[in-house]
Amino acid sequence: MAARQAPEQVGEVEFEPPRIACIVSGGNYSFGLLNRTGECVIAIPPSRIARKVVQIGNCHGDKIDKFAAVSLTAKPALRVGAPLIAECFVNLECKVIDRKLVRTYNMFILEVVKAWTDPQKKDCKTLHHCGYGQFVLDGRLISLPSKMR
């Protein structure tokens, strides 16, 4: 019986330079790739491709081409070897800058080296995975005065 794999989890660590903490299950094919290459793309999908997101999460990249399996479009990145996903409205090219917590928590600290947004995809609601098939869609955006830029 195969062990259940935890989904990738990401969280902001720093604004400038932009840094992200990324946890990837050691059983995921992505873990080995990230550990070996030291780079990745974090793609933010719109809610309209939610079913494809679930399909991607339920198959293994070492066994199939996920892009072909769910009809997604790979686009070349500029700063990393991993592809961008054309259907996503945000793609973040990242490089691993710290591996101190990988052995204990499977946590990589990434620096965003290039960010892409698709101006054609406006007002996209983002999809947030809560685990085991549960998702939350973005709610209303509000802006408040801040000293941060």
N, C-alpha and C positions, 0 to 999 in steps of 0.2 A: 504494500500500500504506500503510495507516494505521500510525502509530508505536504501539508498545505503551505503554500508560499505566501509570505506577507507581501503586500504591494509596496512599490517604491513610495517613499514619503519624502517631501521636500519642505524646507522652511527657510525663510530669509535669515541671514546671519549678520550682514552688514550692508549699508547702502552704497558707500563709496570706499574702495571699489566694490562693485556688487558681488556679494558672496552668498552662497546657498549651502545649507546642510542637506545632504541627500542620503537617505537610508535605503539600501537595496538588500533584499533577502539574499543570503549566501547561496541559496538553492536556485536563484534565477540566473539564466544565461547572461543577462545584463550585468550581473555582479562581476563575472569573470572578464567580460569585455571592458568594463570600466576600470577594473583593477589592472588589467594588462595594458590598455591604451592610455589611461589617464585622461580621457576626454569623453564627452558625450554631448547630446543635444537634449534639452528639456523642452518638450513641445506642449503648449497649452491648447487643448482642444475646445472647440465650441460645443455646446450641448447637442447640436444637430447630428453630431457623429458619435453620440453616446454608445450606440450598439456596436460600432466598430471598435471603440475603446475597450469594451467588455470582451469582444472577440480577441483582440490583441492580447489582453491580459490572461486569456484562457488557453493560449498556445505558447509553444516554446520556440524561440528564434533559432535554436540549434537544429531544429527539425524541419522548419519551413521558412519560407520568405514571407514575413508578416505583411510587408507592403503589398505583395501580390495576393496573398490570401484574403485580405479585406479591402482591396482596391484603394490603396492610398498612394499618393504621389511623392516619391523621394526627390528632393532637390539638393544640389550640392551646397555644402556649407563653405564659408570662406576661411575659417580659422581652425576647424577640427575636421577629422575624417568622417565622423558620423553624419548621416543625412538630415536635412530639415524635412518636415512634413508639410507639404503645400496646403493641405486642408486645415491646418491649425493656424490660428490668427496670431500666435506668438511662438517664436522658436528662440531658445537661448543656447548659444554655443558656449560650452563650459569646459574648463580644464581643472583637473584635480590639483589642489594646492596643499592639502593636508590629509594624511592617512592615519593619524594617531589613534583615531577611534574606530578604525575599520575592524581590527581584530576583536574588539570587545562588543561593538554595537553595529557593525556593518555600515558605519557612517563615514561618508566622504565629505570633505569641505571642498566646494567647487567655487571657482571664480568665473563669472560671466565675462567672456572675452568679446562677444558680439551678440547683439540682440536684434531680432527681426520682428516687425509687426506688419500685418497686411492691411493697408489702408482701405482696401476694397471690402474688408470684413468689419463693418461697424456694428456697434451695439450687440456684439456676440456675448451670450451668457456663457460663463466658464463652468466647467464640470469639475467637481471636487469629489474624489473617491474617499469614502469613509471606511471602506473595508468590506470584503465579502459581498460584493454586489450592491452596496448602498452608496448613493451619490446625493450630493446637494448641488443645486444650481445657484449661481450668484443672485443676490437680491438687489435692491435699489442702491445706487451709488450716491453718496452724499459727500460734499466737500466742505471742510472746516478750515479756518485760518490756521496756518502752521508756519513756524520759522524754518522748517525743512523745505528744500526746494522741490 
